[in-house]
Amino acid sequence: MTDLTEFLASLSTQFSRPASAQQTMDYWIDGWQRTILFWDVLRQRSDQYYAQKAKAVPNVLSFDAELVLDGRTFARPANYGLVRVKPPEGVIIDLKKRPFVVVDPRAGHGPGIGGFKADSELGVAMRAGHPCYFVGFTPDPMPGQTIEDIMRAEATFLEKVIELHPDAEGKPCVIGNCQAGWAVMMLAAVRPELFGPIIVPGSPLSYWAGVEGQNPMRYTGGLLGGSWLTALTSDLGGGQFDGAYLVENFENLNPANTFWTKNYDLWTEVDTEGSRFLEFEKWWGGHVNLNAEEMQWIVDQLFVGNRLATAEIITSDGVRIDLRNIRSPILCFCSKGDNITPPQQALGWIVDLYEKDDDLRACGQTIVYAIHESIGHLGIFVSGGVAKKEHQEFASNIDLIDVLPPGLYEAVMTPKTASAANLDLVSGDWIVRFEPRTLDNVRAIVQPDPENERRFATARRVSEINLGLYRTLFQPFVQAFASTQTAGWLHKLNPSELPYELFSDRNPLMQQIAQLAGQVRQQRQPSSPDNPLRQVQALISEGIIAALDGYRDLRDRSMEQIFLSIYSSPLLQALVGMRASDEPPRRHPGLEPEQLKFIQQRIAELKARLAEGGLREAAIRSLVYIGMAGPGVDERAFEVLRQMRAKHGGLTLEEFKQVLREQFFALLLDRDSALAAIPQMLPADAASRADTLGKIRQIVSATGEVSSDRAERLMQIEKLFETIEPAGPGPGNAG
């Protein structure tokens, strides 16, 4: 009520200062001209839409590319393809650097968002010297195509990329945007040997997670009674699920933008905003379809079932998809401003799979997360600012991410200032540091709640019951009466599709708009920005936005309250077979006996080999020990190490990663014994010791003055290097 009162007061103030007759005429002419130009932009959007639709493989990549593999020709065909992205003029690619492979989401829109602009995931990776590949798809799936067929195709793509880059230092870095993220993670769990670091921006992996009062999208499945509606929609679509419905779901999240702001902003600044509007709409309006089997699997297993985060998915050939099997570093990039994949859904899988920090380390996993404070879901992929900050830092520090010791980290970025130490060691405008975190840090973000899980587990059971009833009682009749004509009309009448038909040249009323718009541009008479009527216009717009936001908030609160009241019912929970409230509502995987046995064997091996190795192993153990005391791993320290490695040769990146992990675990298992063994690993040659100690000091001081615990640990290492003991017979002493 207060907002409405303030709005009416502001409007009254504006009307108390009436516009002159000339100002009224100026605004009237300007308004009509803007309306004609606005209609013409919508006409251009429709023409662009149909031109894209006529292409065999429509996409919005801003880079040239050449086809490498076509998944439609595989034994198990899938409508996916692998292309090599050609670098822009002036960009030099280093074939020794690991390739980047960007996989776009098939969530209603067409491919290309990962390379939408020069400042994009592909753009910054190429500027960092990496060869780049892109995995896209055609608008229609192959007959009978399944999610597993897509996984097999993407595995073949990665095998080909690895084959094409035999000299690359490291396996491909794979970026899975949004819904492509869960697909990439599933494949990495089954074929971990194909992957280097994995980046999953804005990717939902734990679908029940969220905070009450926020994230209303997660309630949709339960309020609709489960996935039976997905089956009905696919049946009406003749065996395909129209991607326009997914786009409509996204648009419903923000009705103010969908029904007003997007078009109002274009109408207000139509002289300058037309090209930007058309550029974005080229991707947003490129709707693609999914097979009924694909969409049903996604809804049942992920959106409603939430089975990925707890290793409950089993492939048709009996392989359990367990994300703990991934051996590559995983970087989860999410945002507090994302209402489609909030941080809880991007990070909740970590605390679903792991109970203790030692469990995560025992699995040898390295997980990094980065949380943006405000950017929306699409901005994670298309924002130039995000590309020039987060994605650029990820690309330029991908080798550092690859060699981080097992554990949980947060990527913290600070601006590069003139006062920062060793600026020559920083490649971009930001200094990135990977700070150690614990599972408790993630729990504070995710806020897991057993009662919340019980509600969603109940909704999953209800969904299974309703789907069974639909398939038994109604599906045969729906499939008998559905036709391609029905599917075509439903597609045209979809709110996400209808505007393209209405504003295209196919509509006789629009055929003169282009000519009329040309005349308007020649006689354009914009009104003055200080025209009182333009100010009234802005106030009315603000009132409409406030009203639509109020409707959205009321709708979301109502959805949440209805969901909570239905699925919190003990009676409903009992009717669908949920057990007593003191039992967990779903399986949380623990360490399997075979895995525990393997870990115990590795612990025994590492303890037995604490004194093995030479100068190289001792130096890496020393660096790890000093680094464990600080705020995190700084990119400058790794750059010094990289330069030394490049100058003197020696270990490959993979070998260095293996040695670093062994030394990390040695310190973790028995720190005192591991440190005491360092003098035995050193050669008797004082010059070699002094030279190595100098390099350790150089690396440690790369971030600035060494202080506090790190300084004490450095002094401790210096004393160990001064201790003369017979060197062991480890291979590292050979050179």
LUMVOPA-123486 format. One record per residue (C-alpha): residue in three letters; x, y, z. Coordinates in steps of 0.2 Angstrom, whole numbers, plus 5000, padded with zeros to 4 digits. Layout:
residues N
ALAXYZ ...
This chain:
residues 735
MET500050005000 THR501450125004 ASP502250094987 LEU500550134978 THR500350284989 GLU502050354984 PHE501750314965 LEU500150404965 ALA500950554974 SER502350554961 LEU501050544947 SER500050684955 THR501550794956 GLN501950774938 PHE500150814932 SER500250974943 ARG501451034931 PRO500551014914 ALA501551014898 SER501351154886 ALA500451124869 GLN502051114860 GLN502750984872 THR501150884870 MET501250894851 ASP503150844852 TYR502750694863 TRP501250634853 ILE502250634837 ASP503750554845 GLY502650424853 TRP501850374837 GLN503550364828 ARG504250254841 THR502750144840 ILE503050124821 LEU504850094823 PHE504449974838 TRP503349874826 ASP504649864813 VAL505949794825 LEU504649664830 ARG504449624811 GLN506349614809 ARG506349494824 SER505049384815 ASP506049384799 GLN507649344808 TYR506749204817 TYR506149124801 ALA507849144792 GLN508649054807 LYS507348924807 ALA507648884788 LYS509448844792 ALA510048664794 VAL511048704809 PRO510548874816 ASN511648944829 VAL512249114836 LEU514049084837 SER515049244833 PHE516549144827 ASP516849044811 ALA516848864814 GLU517148704804 LEU516248534807 VAL517348394815 LEU516048264819 ASP514248244816 GLY513348144829 ARG511948104817 THR513047984808 PHE513447884823 ALA512947704826 ARG511747774840 PRO511347944832 ALA511148104841 ASN510748274835 TYR512448344841 GLY513948394832 LEU515748444836 VAL516548594828 ARG518248674829 VAL518148864832 LYS519248964821 PRO520149104831 PRO519849284826 GLU521149384816 GLY522649424827 VAL522349284840 ILE523749164841 ILE523348984847 ASP524648884856 LEU524448694852 LYS525348644867 LYS523948714878 ARG522548614883 PRO520948634872 PHE519348704878 VAL517648624874 VAL516148724877 VAL514448624878 ASP512848724876 PRO511248684885 ARG509748614876 ALA508448684886 GLY507248764874 HIS508448874865 GLY509648844851 PRO511548834852 GLY512948964852 ILE512749064869 GLY514449004874 GLY515249104859 PHE513849234858 LYS515149384858 ALA516949414857 ASP516949424876 SER516249254879 GLU516849084886 LEU517549044869 GLY518249214866 VAL519249234882 ALA519949054880 MET520549084863 ARG521349244868 ALA522249144882 GLY522949044868 HIS521948884870 PRO521248784855 CYS519348794856 TYR517948674851 PHE516048694852 VAL514648554855 GLY513048614847 PHE511448534841 THR510148534828 PRO508348594831 ASP507548414831 PRO508148264839 MET508548094830 PRO507147964831 GLY507247864847 GLN508747974854 THR509047964872 ILE510048054885 GLU511247904885 ASP511447924866 ILE511948104869 MET513248054882 ARG514047924870 ALA514148054857 GLU514948184868 ALA516248044874 THR516648014855 PHE516848204853 LEU518148214868 GLU519048064861 LYS519248154845 VAL519848314853 ILE521148224863 GLU521748134847 LEU521848304838 HIS522948374851 PRO524348244856 ASP525548374861 ALA524348474873 GLU524848474891 GLY523248414899 LYS521648344895 PRO520248454888 CYS519448584899 VAL517548554897 ILE516248694900 GLY514448634902 ASN513248784903 CYS511648774913 GLN510848604908 ALA512348554898 GLY513248554915 TRP512348404922 ALA512548304906 VAL514448344906 MET514548294925 MET513648124921 LEU514848084907 ALA516348134918 ALA515748014931 VAL515647874919 ARG517247914908 PRO518348014920 GLU519947984909 LEU519248104895 PHE519248254906 GLY520348394912 PRO519548524923 ILE517648544922 ILE516748714923 VAL514848714926 PRO514248884925 GLY512448904931 SER512148724931 PRO510848644943 LEU511448484951 SER510348474967 TYR508548514962 TRP507748504978 ALA508848634986 GLY508348804990 VAL507848935003 GLU506048955009 GLY505449125003 GLN506549104987 ASN506848994973 PRO504948954969 MET505348864952 ARG505848704962 TYR503948694968 THR503248684951 GLY503348494948 GLY502548454965 LEU501148584962 LEU500748504945 GLY500648334952 GLY502248274945 SER502848224928 TRP501248164920 LEU501048334912 THR502648314903 ALA502048144896 LEU500448224891 THR501348374882 SER502448254873 ASP501048154867 LEU500148304861 GLY501748354852 GLY501748184842 GLY503148114853 GLN504148274854 PHE504248404868 ASP504148574861 GLY505648684868 ALA504448834868 TYR503648764884 LEU505348774893 VAL505648954887 GLU503848994893 ASN504348924910 PHE505849044911 GLU504849194906 ASN503549164919 LEU504849184932 ASN504849374929 PRO503249434922 ALA503749614923 ASN505149584911 THR504149464900 PHE502549564898 TRP503249744900 THR505049794903 LYS505849704888 ASN504649784876 TYR504549954885 ASP506349974885 LEU506449944866 TRP505050064863 THR505750194874 GLU507550194866 VAL507050114849 ASP508250224840 THR509750144848 GLU509149984856 GLY508549894840 SER510149804836 ARG510449744853 PHE508649684855 LEU508849584839 GLU510449514843 PHE509849434859 GLU508149384852 LYS509049284838 TRP509649164852 TRP508149184864 GLY506849144850 GLY507848994842 HIS506748854850 VAL507248674849 ASN506348514853 LEU506748354863 ASN506148184861 ALA504748124873 GLU505947994881 GLU507348134884 MET506148254892 GLN505348124903 TRP507048064909 ILE507548234913 VAL506048274923 ASP505848104932 GLN507748084936 LEU508248264939 PHE506948394941 VAL505648294951 GLY506748144956 ASN508348234961 ARG509348074959 LEU510948134952 ALA511548214968 THR511448054977 ALA512147924965 GLU510347844961 ILE510447854942 ILE510947684934 THR511247674915 SER510347554904 ASP511947444904 GLY512047444923 VAL513347574927 ARG512947684942 ILE513247874939 ASP514147934955 LEU514848104954 ARG516248054966 ASN517047954952 ILE517548114943 ARG519448134945 SER519548304937 PRO519448474946 ILE517648534946 LEU517248724946 CYS515448774950 PHE515148954945 CYS513449024951 SER512649184957 LYS511549254970 GLY510549344957 ASP510149184947 ASN508249134950 ILE508448974939 THR510048894946 PRO510248984963 PRO511848934973 GLN510948804983 GLN510548704968 ALA512248734960 LEU513248674976 GLY511948564986 TRP512648404978 ILE514248424987 VAL513448405004 ASP512248274997 LEU513748164993 TYR515048205007 GLU514748205025 LYS516548255031 ASP517948345023 ASP519048195024 ASP517748095013 LEU518048224999 ARG519948215000 ALA519848025001 CYS518948024984 GLY520348134977 GLN519148264972 THR519548444970 ILE518048564970 VAL518048754967 TYR516648864968 ALA516349044964 ILE514849144968 HIS514349314959 GLU513449434970 SER512049494958 ILE512149434940 GLY510649344933 HIS510549174925 LEU510849224907 GLY512149344912 ILE513249204918 PHE513449154900 VAL513149314890 SER513849464901 GLY515349534894 GLY515849594911 VAL515749414918 ALA516749354903 LYS518149484906 LYS518249444924 GLU517649264930 HIS517849174913 GLN519449254909 GLU520249214926 PHE519649034924 ALA520449014907 SER522049094911 ASN522248994927 ILE521548834921 ASP523248734924 LEU523248804942 ILE521548734945 ASP522048574937 VAL523448544950 LEU522548604966 PRO522748474979 PRO521048374983 GLY519848474994 LEU518648614993 TYR519048794988 GLU518248964984 ALA518949064970 VAL519149244977 MET519549384964 THR520249554969 PRO520649694957 LYS522349714951 THR523049884958 ALA524649974957 SER525149924975 ALA524949744972 ALA526549644972 ASN527349564956 LEU526049634944 ASP527049554930 LEU526449384936 VAL524549434934 SER523849404916 GLY522149494918 ASP521349634928 TRP521049524943 ILE522149424955 VAL521349264959 ARG521649164974 PHE520948984978 GLU520548984997 PRO520248825006 ARG518448795012 THR517548665022 LEU515948575020 ASP515248685034 ASN515448835022 VAL514448755009 ARG513148695021 ALA512948875027 ILE512548925009 VAL511448775005 GLN510548765022 PRO510048575020 ASP508448535029 PRO507848355031 GLU506048415032 ASN506148495016 GLU506948335008 ARG505448235015 ARG504248355006 PHE505048334990 ALA505248154992 THR503448144995 ALA503148244979 ARG504248124969 ARG503147974975 VAL501548064970 SER502348104953 GLU502747914951 ILE500947874955 ASN500148004944 LEU501247954929 GLY500747774931 LEU498947824931 TYR499147934916 ARG500047804906 THR498747664911 LEU497147764909 PHE497347914897 GLN498947894887 PRO498247774874 PHE496847884870 VAL497948044869 GLN499147964857 ALA497747894846 PHE496948064844 ALA498648174843 SER499248214826 THR500648314818 GLN499348444814 THR498848464832 ALA500648474837 GLY500948614824 TRP499448714830 LEU499948704848 HIS501648764843 LYS501048914834 LEU499848964848 ASN501148944862 PRO501449124870 SER503349104866 GLU502949074848 LEU501349174843 PRO502249344842 TYR503349284828 GLU501849244818 LEU500849404822 PHE502249524818 SER502949434803 ASP502649484785 ARG501449334784 ASN500249454793 PRO499449564780 LEU499349704793 MET501249704794 GLN501649714776 GLN501749904775 ILE502649934792 ALA504349924784 GLN503950054771 LEU503150164785 ALA504650144796 GLY505850204783 GLN504750364781 VAL504750384800 ARG506650374801 GLN506850514787 GLN505650624797 ARG506150574815 GLN505650704828 PRO506150634846 SER505450734860 SER506550814873 PRO507150704887 ASP506450834899 ASN504750834892 PRO503550814907 LEU502550684897 ARG504050574896 GLN504350584914 VAL502450544917 GLN502750394905 ALA504250334915 LEU503150344931 ILE501750244923 SER503050114918 GLU503750104936 GLY501950074942 ILE501649934930 ILE503249854934 ALA502849874953 ALA501149794950 LEU501849644940 ASP503149624953 GLY501849624966 TYR500849494957 ARG502449384955 ASP502849394973 LEU501049354978 ARG501049204966 ASP502749144972 ARG502249154991 SER500549064987 MET501448924977 GLU502648894991 GLN501248895005 ILE500148774994 PHE501648664991 LEU502148665010 SER500448635016 ILE500148485004 TYR501748395005 SER502048425024 SER500448325027 PRO500948165038 LEU499348085030 LEU499948105012 GLN501748055017 ALA501047895025 LEU499947865010 VAL501347864998 GLY502447755009 MET503647875017 ARG504447805033 ALA504447875050 SER505148055052 ASP506747995061 GLU507347905045 PRO508147995030 PRO506948025016 ARG508147975003 ARG509847885001 HIS511347975005 PRO512847874998 GLY514347835009 LEU516047765006 GLU515847584999 PRO516847445006 GLU517847424991 GLN518247614991 LEU518747605009 LYS519847455006 PHE520747554992 ILE520947705003 GLN521747605017 GLN522947525005 ARG523447704998 ILE523647765015 ALA524847625020 GLU525847645003 LEU526047835006 LYS526547815024 ALA527847685019 ARG528547805006 LEU528647965016 ALA530547965014 GLU530547914996 GLY530948044982 GLY532348164980 LEU532648354979 ARG531148384968 GLU529948294979 ALA530648384994 ALA530448554986 ILE528648514982 ARG528248444999 SER529048605007 LEU527948724996 VAL526348625000 TYR526748635018 ILE527048825018 GLY525548855007 MET524348755018 ALA524648895031 GLY524049035021 PRO522449115014 GLY522549004999 VAL523448974982 ASP523849134973 GLU524049134954 ARG525649234956 ALA526549094965 PHE525948964952 GLU526549074938 VAL528349084946 LEU528248894947 ARG527648884929 GLN529048994923 MET530348894932 ARG529648734925 ALA529648804907 LYS531448864909 HIS532148704917 GLY531048564909 GLY530748414920 LEU529048364925 THR527548374914 LEU525948454921 GLU525148284924 GLU526748224932 PHE526848374943 LYS525048354948 GLN525348174953 VAL526848224964 LEU525948374972 ARG524548264977 GLU525648134984 GLN526548264994 PHE524948345000 PHE524248175006 ALA525948135015 LEU525748295025 LEU523948265028 LEU524248085034 ASP525748115045 ARG526448295045 ASP527848275057 SER528548115049 ALA528348195032 LEU529348345037 ALA530648255047 ALA530948145031 ILE531448305020 PRO533248305025 GLN533448125020 MET532748165003 LEU534048305000 PRO535648284991 ALA537348315000 ASP537748454987 ALA537548614997 ALA537448714981 SER535948614975 ARG535048634992 ALA535348824992 ASP534748844974 THR533148744977 LEU532848844994 GLY533049004984 LYS531748954972 ILE530548904986 ARG530849084994 GLN530449154976 ILE528849064974 VAL528249094992 SER528649284991 ALA527749304974 THR526149364983 GLY527149494993 GLU527949495010 VAL527949335018 SER527149355036 SER526249265050 ASP526149075049 ARG526949055032 ALA528549145038 GLU528649025052 ARG528448875041 LEU529748945028 MET530948965043 GLN530648785048 ILE530948725030 GLU532548825029 LYS533148735044 LEU532748565037 PHE533648615021 GLU535248655032 THR535148485040 ILE536348365033 GLU535748185032 PRO536248045019 ALA535048055004 GLY533947915000 PRO533947814984 GLY532347894977 PRO532347924958 GLY532148114961 ASN534048124966 ALA534548074948 GLY534148254942 
